[in-house]
C-alpha cells in the first residue's frame, strides 16, 4: 500500500519520455519478482493509522497455540536428512516427485557431463571476477554511448557477487535416468541483463507460426484441424536433444538480431539488447564441487534469457525445415518438442527427419511416429476413423501426489483442487468415454490424498456441466486486478485477515486522497510456506553445490570488520545469515540475517555496543568481563534467494541448529516476526501472545 501511494504521486510528475519508457520496461520486469523497496511511514497519517490498525488486529487475533503437522519422529528424520552429506535430494525432471541420490554418483554424473560436452570447459575463479568487471564495463559503455538511460544503467549494474550453480534433475521417464543439467543464473552479475533481453525477444517468439504456449493452445489449434484425415496419415513428434546448451552461438545471435529488428516497440535499442545477449552468453561462469566452469556454446537452462533465446533460434530453424520438398499437414512446437501430422508416407517422413538433422551439426533431432496414437505434452493424440481424438496422458512415473487434505494450505486452495484438475481433464478429453474414465481415476487418486468421495463428486459435477469448447479459450477475467495484494505466508493460526482489512477501511477513507487511491481494501493473497520439497531440495546444504569461495579473501582495505571475521571471509558479502561469537563465552551467542553487506550490519552492532544502547547484543557485550574485543563475526550461510522470507527461514534454521535461543543464547523465539519484521512488538502485546523481535532491530 505504501508503494501504491508513493507511485500514485510520482505518476503525476512530468518526466523525460525516453526515461519513462525505459522505466516502464523495468517496472514490467519488476512486477514478476519481489522488490525490497518500501517507502517509509510518515507520508500520510491515515495510511499509517490504517496499516497499524490492521497489524494490531492481525497480531492480537493469532492463535497462541501453534501445532506442527509433523510428528517428532518425522521432524527428527527431516533434520537427519538435511545434515546427511552422503545423499543429494533433487526434484525429478518434469515435476515427477523428488529423488534421493548417492552424492558420489551425483558428482560423477555431472562431472562426466561437463567433460564430454562441447558446450562447457573448466575455468578459474579469476575468470569469474573478470566476467563481473566486464559486465560493469559493458553497462557503463552502453550508458556512455547513449544506448541506455540512467534508470536502465542502475538496473543492469551487478549488485551481487556470485557465480552460477550447476545442478542436475534426474529424467526418471527416460532410459538410464540421465540428468538434465541446470545452471542457475540467480543472483549472478548478468541476471538482470538476461531478464531485459528475454523480454525483448518475447514478441518474435510468440508470433512464430508454430508457437504454442501450453496444452490449451495446442488443443485449440488441433481442434481447428477438423478435416478428415487420409488413410496414410502419420502422427509424429520430435525432440531436440539438449537444445539449450547446443544452440550454435553465431546462428543464435543472428536470429536474435532479426527478431529485435522486427519489434514494434524499440524503446531499448537493438544495439543495446544485442550487447546484453552477448554479455550474458559470454559470461556464464558457474561452480560445482569446488570447481569453476564456463559455458562456451548455447545458453544456460537456468538463465532468464534461456527460453526465449532458444525459441528465437528454433523459429529460424523451423524456417530452414520448411525448405524440405514435402511438409507436414499440421505442425506446432513447444520449445524443443514438436508435433505434426504427416500425409506423404513413412519413407518421406524418415527423409524429412534426416533433413532436420542436416540443418546444423549441433542440433540432433529424435523422431517418434505412429499411425494410431502418440503422446505430446500431457495429451494422447489418437487417430480413429480418420479423425483426431484426444485423451489425458500421464507418464508411468507420475504418482499423482496431489496436495494432501491435511496440508497446511488455505481451505480455498484445497476446495478448488478437484474442480481445477477436473477442468484440465474435461479440456483434454474430447470423447465422453475417456472423460468418464479419467474422472473415475481422479476420484480414486484424491481419495488417497484424504478427500471425501462426497466432496470430490460435488465438485466434479460442476465440471460435468461445462462445455469443452469453452475450455479451449483463455479466461480473460480481471476481477480484483486494481486492488493492492496483501501477500502473506499462510498459517492456520492466522485470523480472518480479509475481514480485518475491510473493518478498518473507513479509517483510511478519512483522507480523500487515500479514498481515491484505495477505493477497496487490499485483497489477501496467501502464499504457501516452505514444504518438504523446498526444505529438502533447497534447504539441504551439500558442500558440492558450492563453488570455490568467490569472495576473494578480505576486502583489501584496512578493515576493522574483516579483522573480526572468521575464516578470512569478505565483509562485503550480501544476503547472508551470520553469527556473532562471544570469545568470553566461547560460542556463537546470536544468529541474524541481512540483505545488506555484512560490514554494514556489523558496524551497527558495534556502534550499539560502543554507545551502550539498550539492545540484546549490546547488553551482552557490556556485561562484566565482556567488551567489544570479545566480538567475532562468522558467515553461516550465503542465501540462494533474495527473499526476506527465505532468509528468515534460514535464520531460524541456524538458531535451532546452534541453540542460540534464550537462555542458551541471545535470540528470542519469534512467532510473528517473519510476517512484519519492522513490527514494534513492544507496542501491542496481550496475554498469550509473546512480543516478537526481529534480528534487524536488536
C-alpha positions as CSV (number, residue, x, y, z in Angstrom):
1,X,0.0,0.0,0.0
2,X,2.9,2.3,0.7
3,X,4.2,1.6,-2.8
4,X,0.8,2.3,-4.4
5,X,0.6,5.6,-2.6
6,X,4.2,6.5,-3.4
7,X,3.9,5.8,-7.1
8,X,0.5,7.4,-7.4
9,X,2.2,10.7,-6.6
10,X,5.2,10.0,-8.8
11,X,2.9,9.3,-11.9
12,X,1.6,12.9,-11.7
13,X,5.1,14.4,-12.4
14,X,6.4,15.0,-15.9
15,X,9.4,13.0,-16.9
16,X,11.7,12.7,-19.9
17,X,9.8,10.4,-22.4
18,X,12.6,8.1,-23.1
19,X,13.5,7.7,-19.4
20,X,9.8,7.0,-18.6
21,X,9.5,4.4,-21.4
22,X,12.7,2.7,-20.1
23,X,11.2,2.7,-16.6
24,X,8.1,1.1,-18.0
25,X,10.2,-1.8,-19.3
26,X,12.0,-2.2,-16.0
27,X,8.7,-2.0,-14.0
28,X,7.2,-4.7,-16.2
29,X,10.2,-6.9,-15.3
30,X,10.0,-6.0,-11.6
31,X,6.3,-6.9,-11.4
32,X,7.4,-10.6,-11.8
33,X,9.7,-10.5,-8.8
34,X,9.8,-9.2,-5.3
35,X,11.1,-5.7,-4.6
36,X,12.6,-4.9,-1.3
37,X,11.9,-1.1,-1.6
38,X,9.2,0.2,0.8
39,X,8.6,3.9,1.3
40,X,9.0,4.9,5.0
41,X,6.0,5.8,7.2
42,X,5.1,9.4,7.7
43,X,3.9,10.3,4.2
44,X,0.2,10.1,5.0
45,X,-1.1,9.8,8.6
46,X,-4.3,8.0,7.6
47,X,-2.4,5.4,5.6
48,X,-0.1,4.9,8.6
49,X,-3.0,4.6,11.0
50,X,-4.8,2.1,8.8
51,X,-1.7,-0.1,8.4
52,X,-1.0,0.0,12.2
53,X,-4.6,-0.9,13.0
54,X,-4.6,-3.9,10.6
55,X,-1.3,-5.1,12.0
56,X,-2.5,-4.8,15.6
57,X,-5.7,-6.8,14.9
58,X,-3.9,-9.5,13.0
59,X,-1.3,-9.9,15.8
60,X,-3.9,-10.0,18.5
61,X,-6.0,-12.4,16.5
62,X,-3.3,-15.0,16.1
63,X,-4.0,-18.3,17.9
64,X,-1.4,-18.7,20.6
65,X,-1.1,-22.4,20.2
66,X,0.9,-23.4,17.2
67,X,0.7,-27.0,16.1
68,X,3.2,-28.7,13.9
69,X,1.9,-31.1,11.2
70,X,5.0,-33.2,11.5
71,X,5.4,-35.8,14.3
72,X,8.5,-35.7,16.5
73,X,9.9,-38.7,14.7
74,X,9.2,-37.1,11.3
75,X,10.9,-33.9,12.4
76,X,13.9,-35.8,13.6
77,X,14.1,-37.8,10.3
78,X,13.9,-34.5,8.4
79,X,16.8,-33.0,10.3
80,X,18.8,-36.1,9.8
81,X,18.3,-35.9,6.0
82,X,19.3,-32.3,5.9
83,X,22.6,-33.0,7.7
84,X,23.5,-36.1,5.7
85,X,26.2,-35.2,3.2
86,X,26.2,-38.7,1.7
87,X,23.0,-38.0,-0.2
88,X,21.7,-35.3,-2.5
89,X,17.9,-34.6,-2.8
90,X,16.8,-33.3,-6.2
91,X,13.4,-32.8,-7.9
92,X,12.8,-35.2,-10.7
93,X,12.6,-33.8,-14.2
94,X,9.1,-32.8,-15.4
95,X,7.9,-32.4,-11.8
96,X,7.5,-36.2,-11.1
97,X,8.5,-36.1,-7.4
98,X,11.8,-35.9,-5.6
99,X,14.8,-38.2,-5.8
100,X,17.3,-39.2,-3.2
101,X,20.7,-39.8,-4.9
102,X,24.0,-41.0,-3.6
103,X,26.3,-38.0,-3.6
104,X,29.3,-39.7,-5.2
105,X,27.1,-40.9,-8.1
106,X,25.6,-37.5,-8.5
107,X,29.0,-35.8,-8.6
108,X,30.3,-38.4,-11.2
109,X,27.2,-38.0,-13.4
110,X,27.5,-34.2,-13.6
111,X,31.3,-34.1,-13.9
112,X,31.2,-36.6,-16.7
113,X,28.6,-34.5,-18.5
114,X,30.9,-31.4,-18.1
115,X,33.9,-33.3,-19.5
116,X,32.2,-34.8,-22.6
117,X,30.0,-31.8,-23.5
118,X,31.5,-29.4,-26.1
119,X,29.5,-26.6,-24.6
120,X,31.5,-26.3,-21.3
121,X,35.1,-26.0,-20.3
122,X,36.8,-25.7,-16.9
123,X,37.5,-22.2,-15.7
124,X,39.3,-20.4,-12.9
125,X,37.8,-18.1,-10.2
126,X,39.7,-15.3,-11.8
127,X,37.6,-15.7,-14.9
128,X,34.5,-15.1,-12.8
129,X,35.9,-11.8,-11.4
130,X,36.9,-10.8,-14.9
131,X,33.4,-11.6,-16.1
132,X,31.9,-9.4,-13.4
133,X,34.1,-6.5,-14.3
134,X,33.3,-6.9,-18.0
135,X,29.6,-6.7,-17.2
136,X,30.1,-3.4,-15.3
137,X,32.2,-2.1,-18.2
138,X,29.6,-3.1,-20.8
139,X,26.8,-1.3,-18.8
140,X,28.9,1.8,-18.4
141,X,29.8,1.9,-22.1
142,X,26.1,1.4,-23.2
143,X,25.1,4.4,-21.0
144,X,28.1,6.5,-22.2
145,X,27.2,5.8,-25.8
146,X,23.5,6.8,-25.2
147,X,22.0,3.3,-25.8
148,X,20.5,3.1,-22.3
149,X,19.4,5.7,-19.8
150,X,20.4,6.2,-16.2
151,X,17.5,4.0,-14.9
152,X,18.4,1.1,-17.1
153,X,22.1,1.6,-16.1
154,X,21.2,1.4,-12.5
155,X,19.0,-1.7,-13.0
156,X,21.7,-3.6,-15.1
157,X,24.6,-2.9,-12.8
158,X,25.6,-6.1,-10.9
159,X,24.6,-5.9,-7.2
160,X,25.7,-9.4,-6.2
161,X,29.0,-11.2,-6.3
162,X,28.2,-14.8,-7.1
163,X,28.8,-17.4,-9.8
164,X,26.0,-19.6,-11.0
165,X,25.5,-23.1,-9.7
166,X,25.3,-26.4,-11.6
167,X,22.6,-28.9,-10.6
168,X,21.0,-31.9,-12.2
169,X,17.5,-33.2,-12.2
170,X,17.1,-37.0,-13.0
171,X,14.9,-37.8,-16.0
172,X,13.0,-40.7,-14.5
173,X,10.9,-41.1,-17.6
174,X,14.0,-41.8,-19.8
175,X,16.1,-44.9,-20.2
176,X,19.2,-44.8,-17.9
177,X,17.7,-41.9,-16.0
178,X,20.1,-39.3,-17.3
179,X,20.5,-35.9,-15.7
180,X,19.0,-32.6,-17.0
181,X,21.8,-30.2,-16.3
182,X,20.7,-26.8,-15.0
183,X,23.0,-23.8,-14.5
184,X,21.2,-21.4,-12.2
185,X,21.6,-17.7,-13.2
186,X,20.1,-16.5,-9.9
187,X,22.0,-13.6,-8.3
188,X,24.7,-13.7,-10.9
189,X,26.1,-10.4,-12.4
190,X,24.2,-11.0,-15.7
191,X,20.8,-11.9,-14.1
192,X,19.1,-8.5,-14.8
193,X,20.6,-8.3,-18.3
194,X,19.2,-11.7,-19.1
195,X,15.7,-10.6,-17.9
196,X,15.7,-7.4,-20.1
197,X,16.9,-9.3,-23.2
198,X,14.4,-12.1,-22.7
199,X,11.5,-9.6,-22.6
200,X,12.6,-8.0,-25.9
201,X,12.5,-11.4,-27.7
202,X,9.1,-12.3,-26.5
203,X,7.1,-10.7,-29.4
204,X,9.1,-12.6,-32.0
205,X,8.8,-15.9,-30.2
206,X,5.0,-15.7,-29.6
207,X,4.4,-14.7,-33.3
208,X,6.1,-17.8,-34.6
209,X,3.7,-19.8,-36.8
210,X,4.5,-23.0,-34.9
211,X,4.5,-21.5,-31.4
212,X,2.2,-22.9,-28.7
213,X,2.1,-21.5,-25.2
214,X,0.8,-24.7,-23.5
215,X,-1.7,-27.6,-23.7
216,X,-4.7,-25.3,-24.0
217,X,-3.3,-23.6,-27.1
218,X,-2.2,-27.0,-28.6
219,X,-5.7,-28.4,-28.2
220,X,-7.3,-25.2,-29.6
221,X,-5.1,-25.4,-32.7
222,X,-5.7,-29.1,-33.0
223,X,-9.4,-28.6,-32.7
224,X,-9.3,-26.2,-35.8
225,X,-7.7,-29.1,-37.8
226,X,-11.0,-30.9,-38.1
227,X,-10.5,-32.2,-41.7
228,X,-11.0,-35.9,-42.4
229,X,-7.5,-37.4,-42.3
230,X,-6.3,-39.6,-45.2
231,X,-5.8,-43.3,-44.6
232,X,-2.0,-43.0,-44.6
233,X,-1.8,-40.1,-42.1
234,X,1.0,-40.5,-39.5
235,X,1.3,-38.7,-36.2
236,X,4.8,-37.7,-35.3
237,X,6.8,-36.0,-32.5
238,X,10.3,-34.8,-32.4
239,X,12.6,-33.8,-29.6
240,X,15.7,-31.7,-29.9
241,X,18.3,-33.3,-27.8
242,X,19.8,-30.9,-25.2
243,X,18.7,-27.9,-27.1
244,X,19.8,-25.1,-24.7
245,X,23.5,-25.9,-24.5
246,X,23.6,-26.9,-28.1
247,X,22.5,-23.7,-29.8
248,X,25.3,-22.5,-32.1
249,X,26.3,-19.0,-30.9
250,X,26.7,-17.4,-34.3
251,X,23.3,-18.6,-35.6
252,X,21.6,-17.8,-32.3
253,X,22.9,-14.2,-32.3
254,X,21.9,-13.8,-35.9
255,X,18.4,-15.0,-35.1
256,X,18.2,-12.5,-32.2
257,X,19.3,-9.7,-34.4
258,X,16.5,-10.4,-36.8
259,X,14.0,-10.8,-34.0
260,X,14.9,-7.5,-32.4
261,X,14.6,-5.6,-35.8
262,X,11.0,-6.8,-36.1
263,X,9.9,-5.4,-32.7
264,X,7.1,-2.9,-32.7
265,X,8.4,-1.3,-29.5
266,X,12.1,-0.4,-29.7
267,X,12.3,1.6,-26.5
268,X,15.6,-0.2,-25.9
269,X,17.8,-0.1,-29.0
270,X,18.7,-3.3,-30.9
271,X,22.3,-2.5,-30.4
272,X,21.8,-2.4,-26.6
273,X,19.8,-5.6,-26.4
274,X,22.3,-7.4,-28.6
275,X,25.2,-6.3,-26.4
276,X,23.2,-7.6,-23.4
277,X,22.7,-11.0,-25.0
278,X,26.3,-11.4,-26.0
279,X,27.4,-10.4,-22.5
280,X,25.1,-13.0,-20.9
281,X,26.2,-15.8,-23.3
282,X,29.9,-15.0,-22.9
283,X,30.0,-14.8,-19.1
284,X,28.1,-17.8,-17.8
285,X,30.6,-18.8,-15.2
286,X,29.3,-21.4,-12.7
287,X,30.6,-23.6,-9.9
288,X,30.2,-27.2,-8.9
289,X,32.1,-29.4,-6.3
290,X,34.7,-26.7,-5.8
291,X,35.4,-26.3,-9.5
292,X,34.5,-23.5,-11.9
293,X,33.2,-23.9,-15.5
294,X,32.3,-21.5,-18.3
295,X,29.7,-22.2,-21.0
296,X,31.1,-21.7,-24.5
297,X,28.1,-22.5,-26.6
298,X,24.3,-22.4,-26.2
299,X,22.5,-20.8,-23.2
300,X,22.0,-22.0,-19.6
301,X,18.7,-23.7,-18.8
302,X,18.6,-21.7,-15.6
303,X,19.2,-18.3,-17.2
304,X,16.3,-16.0,-17.5
305,X,17.3,-15.5,-21.1
306,X,17.2,-19.2,-21.8
307,X,13.7,-19.9,-23.0
308,X,13.2,-17.0,-25.4
309,X,16.7,-17.3,-26.8
310,X,16.1,-21.0,-27.5
311,X,12.7,-20.3,-29.1
312,X,14.1,-17.4,-31.2
313,X,16.7,-19.8,-32.6
314,X,14.1,-22.5,-33.2
315,X,11.9,-20.2,-35.2
316,X,14.7,-19.7,-37.6
317,X,15.4,-23.5,-37.5
318,X,11.7,-24.0,-38.4
319,X,12.2,-21.8,-41.5
320,X,15.1,-24.0,-42.6
321,X,13.0,-27.1,-42.0
322,X,10.2,-25.6,-44.2
323,X,12.7,-25.8,-47.2
324,X,12.2,-29.6,-47.4
325,X,10.2,-30.5,-50.5
326,X,7.3,-32.1,-48.5
327,X,5.8,-30.5,-45.5
328,X,3.5,-31.7,-42.6
329,X,-0.2,-31.2,-42.9
330,X,-0.1,-29.8,-39.3
331,X,2.9,-28.7,-37.3
332,X,3.3,-27.0,-33.9
333,X,6.2,-26.7,-31.4
334,X,6.6,-26.2,-27.7
335,X,10.2,-25.0,-27.2
336,X,12.2,-28.1,-28.3
337,X,9.3,-30.6,-28.6
338,X,7.4,-30.7,-32.0
339,X,4.2,-32.3,-33.0
340,X,2.9,-32.9,-36.5
341,X,0.7,-34.8,-38.9
342,X,2.4,-36.4,-41.9
343,X,0.5,-37.4,-45.1
344,X,3.3,-38.3,-47.5
345,X,4.1,-41.8,-46.4
346,X,6.6,-43.3,-43.9
347,X,9.6,-43.2,-46.2
348,X,9.4,-39.5,-46.9
349,X,8.8,-38.9,-43.1
350,X,12.2,-40.5,-42.4
351,X,13.8,-38.4,-45.2
352,X,12.2,-35.3,-43.5
353,X,13.8,-36.4,-40.2
354,X,17.2,-36.9,-41.9
355,X,16.9,-33.5,-43.4
356,X,16.2,-32.0,-40.0
357,X,19.5,-33.3,-38.7
358,X,21.4,-31.6,-41.5
359,X,20.3,-28.1,-40.6
360,X,23.1,-27.7,-38.1
361,X,25.6,-30.3,-36.7
362,X,24.9,-29.1,-33.1
363,X,21.2,-29.8,-33.4
364,X,20.2,-33.5,-33.1
365,X,16.6,-34.4,-33.5
366,X,15.0,-37.6,-32.2
367,X,11.8,-38.7,-34.0
368,X,8.8,-40.8,-32.8
369,X,5.8,-41.6,-35.0
370,X,2.7,-43.8,-35.1
371,X,-0.3,-44.4,-37.3
372,X,-2.5,-45.0,-34.3
373,X,-1.6,-42.7,-31.3
374,X,1.2,-40.7,-29.8
375,X,1.7,-38.6,-26.7
376,X,2.6,-34.9,-26.7
377,X,2.9,-32.8,-23.6
378,X,0.1,-34.2,-21.3
379,X,-2.1,-35.3,-24.2
380,X,-2.5,-38.6,-26.1
381,X,-3.5,-37.8,-29.7
382,X,-5.4,-40.7,-31.4
383,X,-6.4,-41.4,-35.0
384,X,-9.8,-43.1,-35.0
385,X,-12.0,-43.4,-38.1
386,X,-9.7,-40.9,-39.9
387,X,-10.4,-38.3,-37.2
388,X,-8.4,-36.9,-34.3
389,X,-9.3,-37.7,-30.7
390,X,-7.5,-36.6,-27.6
391,X,-7.2,-38.2,-24.2
392,X,-5.2,-37.4,-21.0
393,X,-1.7,-38.8,-20.9
394,X,0.3,-39.3,-17.7
395,X,3.9,-40.7,-17.6
396,X,4.2,-44.1,-15.9
397,X,6.4,-42.5,-13.3
398,X,3.7,-39.9,-12.3
399,X,2.5,-40.9,-8.8
400,X,-0.3,-38.2,-8.9
401,X,0.7,-36.9,-5.5
402,X,-1.8,-34.1,-5.2
403,X,-2.0,-31.7,-2.3
404,X,-3.0,-33.6,0.8
405,X,-6.2,-32.7,2.6
406,X,-4.3,-32.2,5.9
407,X,-1.7,-30.0,4.3
408,X,-1.2,-26.5,5.8
409,X,-2.8,-24.6,2.9
410,X,-5.8,-22.2,2.8
411,X,-9.1,-24.2,2.7
412,X,-10.0,-22.4,-0.6
413,X,-7.0,-24.0,-2.3
414,X,-8.0,-27.5,-1.2
415,X,-11.6,-26.9,-2.1
416,X,-10.7,-25.8,-5.6
417,X,-8.4,-28.8,-6.3
418,X,-10.9,-31.4,-7.7
419,X,-12.6,-28.7,-9.8
420,X,-9.3,-27.4,-11.2
421,X,-8.0,-30.9,-12.1
422,X,-11.4,-31.8,-13.4
423,X,-11.4,-28.9,-15.8
424,X,-8.0,-30.0,-17.2
425,X,-9.4,-33.5,-17.8
426,X,-12.5,-32.1,-19.4
427,X,-10.4,-29.8,-21.7
428,X,-8.1,-32.6,-22.9
429,X,-10.6,-35.5,-23.3
430,X,-12.9,-34.8,-26.3
431,X,-14.7,-38.2,-26.0
432,X,-17.2,-38.6,-23.2
433,X,-16.0,-42.2,-22.5
434,X,-12.4,-41.0,-22.0
435,X,-13.5,-38.2,-19.7
436,X,-15.6,-40.5,-17.6
437,X,-12.7,-42.9,-17.3
438,X,-10.2,-40.2,-16.2
439,X,-12.8,-38.7,-13.9
440,X,-13.1,-42.0,-12.1
441,X,-9.3,-42.3,-11.8
442,X,-9.1,-38.8,-10.4
443,X,-11.6,-39.6,-7.7
444,X,-9.5,-42.6,-6.6
445,X,-6.3,-40.5,-6.6
446,X,-7.9,-37.8,-4.5
447,X,-9.4,-40.2,-2.0
448,X,-5.9,-41.5,-1.4
449,X,-5.0,-37.9,-0.5
450,X,-7.6,-37.7,2.2
451,X,-10.5,-36.0,0.4
452,X,-14.0,-37.4,0.9
453,X,-15.8,-39.1,-2.0
454,X,-18.9,-36.9,-1.5
455,X,-16.9,-33.7,-1.7
456,X,-15.0,-34.8,-4.8
457,X,-18.2,-35.8,-6.5
458,X,-19.9,-32.5,-5.7
459,X,-17.0,-30.5,-7.3
460,X,-16.7,-32.8,-10.4
461,X,-20.5,-32.5,-11.0
462,X,-19.8,-28.8,-11.6
463,X,-17.2,-29.7,-14.2
464,X,-19.7,-32.2,-15.9
465,X,-21.9,-29.2,-16.8
466,X,-19.1,-27.3,-18.6
467,X,-18.9,-27.2,-22.4
468,X,-15.5,-28.4,-23.6
469,X,-15.4,-25.9,-26.4
470,X,-15.4,-23.0,-23.9
471,X,-12.5,-24.5,-22.1
472,X,-10.2,-24.2,-25.2
473,X,-10.2,-20.4,-24.8
474,X,-8.2,-18.5,-22.2
475,X,-10.0,-16.9,-19.3
476,X,-9.6,-13.1,-19.5
477,X,-11.3,-12.1,-16.2
478,X,-9.6,-9.3,-14.4
479,X,-11.6,-9.3,-11.2
480,X,-9.7,-7.5,-8.4
481,X,-6.8,-6.6,-10.7
482,X,-6.6,-3.0,-9.4
483,X,-6.7,-3.9,-5.7
484,X,-3.5,-3.9,-3.8
485,X,-2.5,-7.5,-2.9
486,X,-1.6,-8.2,0.8
487,X,0.7,-11.2,0.2
488,X,1.3,-13.2,3.4
489,X,2.6,-16.7,4.2
490,X,-0.4,-18.8,5.1
491,X,-0.9,-20.3,8.6
492,X,-4.0,-21.9,10.0
493,X,-3.2,-19.8,13.2
494,X,-4.0,-16.5,11.4
495,X,-7.3,-14.7,11.9
496,X,-9.6,-13.6,9.1
497,X,-7.3,-11.0,7.6
498,X,-9.7,-10.1,4.8
499,X,-12.4,-9.1,7.3
500,X,-9.8,-7.1,9.3
501,X,-8.8,-5.1,6.2
502,X,-12.5,-4.3,5.4
503,X,-13.3,-3.3,9.0
504,X,-10.7,-0.5,9.1
505,X,-11.4,0.8,5.6
506,X,-13.4,3.8,6.9
507,X,-10.3,4.9,8.8
508,X,-8.3,5.0,5.5
509,X,-11.1,6.9,3.7
510,X,-11.0,9.8,6.2
511,X,-8.4,11.0,3.7
512,X,-9.9,12.0,0.3
513,X,-6.6,11.2,-1.3
514,X,-6.4,7.7,0.2
515,X,-10.1,7.1,-0.8
516,X,-9.2,7.9,-4.4
517,X,-6.2,5.6,-4.4
518,X,-7.7,2.8,-2.4
519,X,-11.4,2.6,-3.1
520,X,-11.4,-1.1,-2.0
521,X,-9.4,-2.8,0.8
522,X,-6.4,-4.9,-0.1
523,X,-7.1,-8.4,-1.4
524,X,-5.4,-11.0,0.7
525,X,-3.2,-13.3,-1.3
526,X,-1.8,-16.2,0.6
527,X,1.4,-17.9,-0.4
528,X,2.4,-21.2,0.9
529,X,5.1,-21.8,3.5
530,X,8.1,-23.9,2.6
531,X,7.0,-27.5,2.0
532,X,9.1,-30.7,2.4
533,X,10.4,-30.4,-1.1
534,X,11.6,-26.9,-0.6
535,X,13.3,-27.8,2.6
536,X,15.0,-31.0,1.3
537,X,15.9,-29.7,-2.2
538,X,16.8,-26.0,-1.5
539,X,17.5,-26.1,2.3
540,X,19.9,-29.0,2.2
541,X,23.4,-27.5,2.2
542,X,25.6,-30.1,0.4
543,X,29.1,-28.8,0.1
544,X,29.3,-29.9,-3.6
545,X,26.9,-27.2,-4.7
546,X,29.4,-24.5,-3.6
547,X,31.9,-23.1,-6.0
548,X,35.3,-22.2,-4.8
549,X,35.0,-19.2,-2.5
550,X,34.4,-16.2,-4.7
551,X,34.8,-13.6,-2.1
552,X,38.5,-13.3,-3.0
553,X,39.6,-13.1,0.7
554,X,39.4,-10.0,2.7
555,X,38.2,-6.7,1.2
556,X,41.7,-5.4,0.8
557,X,41.1,-2.3,2.9
558,X,42.4,-1.6,6.4
559,X,39.1,-3.1,7.5
560,X,38.0,-3.4,11.2
561,X,35.2,-5.8,10.3
562,X,37.5,-8.2,8.3
563,X,39.8,-8.3,11.3
564,X,37.0,-9.8,13.5
565,X,35.6,-12.0,10.7
566,X,36.2,-15.8,10.8
567,X,38.0,-17.8,8.1
568,X,39.3,-14.9,6.0
569,X,35.9,-14.2,4.6
570,X,34.9,-10.9,2.9
571,X,32.9,-8.3,4.8
572,X,31.3,-7.1,1.5
573,X,29.3,-10.3,1.1
574,X,25.5,-9.7,0.9
575,X,22.3,-11.6,1.5
576,X,23.5,-13.8,4.4
577,X,22.8,-15.5,7.7
578,X,25.5,-14.6,10.1
579,X,26.6,-15.5,13.6
580,X,28.1,-13.5,16.4
581,X,30.6,-15.3,18.6
582,X,31.5,-14.2,22.1
583,X,35.1,-15.1,22.9
584,X,34.5,-14.8,26.6
585,X,31.6,-17.4,26.3
586,X,33.5,-19.3,23.7
587,X,30.4,-19.9,21.5
588,X,28.1,-18.3,18.9
589,X,25.5,-16.5,21.0
590,X,23.5,-14.8,18.3
591,X,22.2,-15.5,14.8
592,X,21.0,-12.8,12.4
593,X,20.3,-12.2,8.8
594,X,20.7,-9.3,6.4
595,X,20.2,-8.4,2.8
596,X,22.9,-5.7,3.0
597,X,26.6,-6.3,3.3
598,X,27.9,-7.9,6.5
599,X,30.1,-4.8,7.0
600,X,27.0,-2.5,7.2
601,X,25.2,-4.8,9.7
602,X,28.3,-5.5,11.8
603,X,29.0,-1.8,12.1
604,X,25.5,-1.2,13.5
605,X,26.1,-4.0,16.2
606,X,29.5,-2.5,17.1
607,X,28.0,1.0,17.4
608,X,25.3,-0.3,19.7
609,X,27.9,-1.9,21.9
610,X,30.1,1.2,21.9
611,X,27.3,3.5,22.9
612,X,25.7,1.0,25.3
613,X,22.4,1.1,23.6
614,X,19.6,-1.0,25.2
615,X,19.7,-3.8,22.7
616,X,20.1,-7.5,23.1
617,X,23.6,-7.9,21.6
618,X,24.8,-4.6,23.1
619,X,23.7,-5.6,26.6
620,X,25.5,-8.9,26.4
621,X,28.9,-7.4,25.4
622,X,28.6,-4.7,28.0
623,X,28.3,-7.3,30.8
624,X,31.0,-7.6,33.4
625,X,34.1,-9.3,32.0
626,X,32.8,-8.7,28.4
627,X,33.8,-6.0,25.9
628,X,33.7,-5.1,22.2
629,X,37.0,-7.0,21.9
630,X,35.1,-10.3,22.5
631,X,33.0,-9.9,19.3
632,X,33.7,-12.2,16.4
633,X,31.5,-12.5,13.3
634,X,31.1,-15.6,11.1
635,X,29.1,-16.1,7.9
636,X,26.9,-19.1,8.4
637,X,25.2,-19.2,5.0
638,X,25.1,-17.2,1.7
639,X,21.4,-17.4,0.8
640,X,20.5,-18.6,-2.7
641,X,17.3,-16.5,-2.7
642,X,17.0,-12.7,-2.2
643,X,13.6,-13.2,-0.5
644,X,13.4,-11.9,3.1
645,X,11.1,-14.8,3.9
646,X,13.8,-17.3,2.8
647,X,16.5,-15.6,4.8
648,X,14.2,-15.6,7.9
649,X,13.6,-19.3,7.4
650,X,17.3,-20.0,7.2
651,X,18.0,-17.7,10.2
652,X,15.6,-19.8,12.3
653,X,17.2,-23.0,11.0
654,X,20.6,-21.8,12.2
655,X,19.2,-20.5,15.5
656,X,17.8,-24.0,16.2
657,X,21.0,-25.7,14.9
658,X,23.3,-23.6,17.1
659,X,20.8,-23.4,20.0
660,X,21.1,-19.6,20.3
661,X,17.6,-19.1,21.8
662,X,17.3,-17.6,25.3
663,X,18.5,-18.7,27.8
664,X,21.3,-20.5,25.9
665,X,21.9,-17.5,23.6
666,X,20.6,-14.1,22.8
667,X,17.9,-14.9,20.2
668,X,14.2,-14.5,21.2
669,X,11.8,-17.1,19.8
670,X,9.6,-15.3,17.3
671,X,6.2,-16.4,16.1
672,X,5.2,-13.4,14.1
673,X,8.4,-11.6,13.2
674,X,8.6,-13.0,9.7
675,X,5.3,-11.5,8.9
676,X,6.3,-7.9,9.5
677,X,9.9,-7.6,10.6
678,X,9.6,-3.9,11.3
679,X,6.6,-4.5,13.6
680,X,7.2,-2.9,17.1
681,X,6.2,-5.9,19.2
682,X,6.5,-3.9,22.4
683,X,3.6,-1.6,21.4
684,X,0.9,-4.3,21.1
685,X,1.0,-7.3,23.3
686,X,-1.6,-9.3,25.2
687,X,-1.5,-12.4,27.4
688,X,-0.7,-15.5,25.4
689,X,0.9,-13.5,22.6
690,X,4.6,-13.1,23.3
691,X,6.4,-10.0,22.0
692,X,8.3,-10.6,18.8
693,X,11.7,-9.4,18.0
694,X,13.4,-9.1,14.6
695,X,17.2,-9.5,14.3
696,X,17.2,-6.3,12.3
697,X,16.1,-4.3,15.4
698,X,18.3,-6.0,18.0
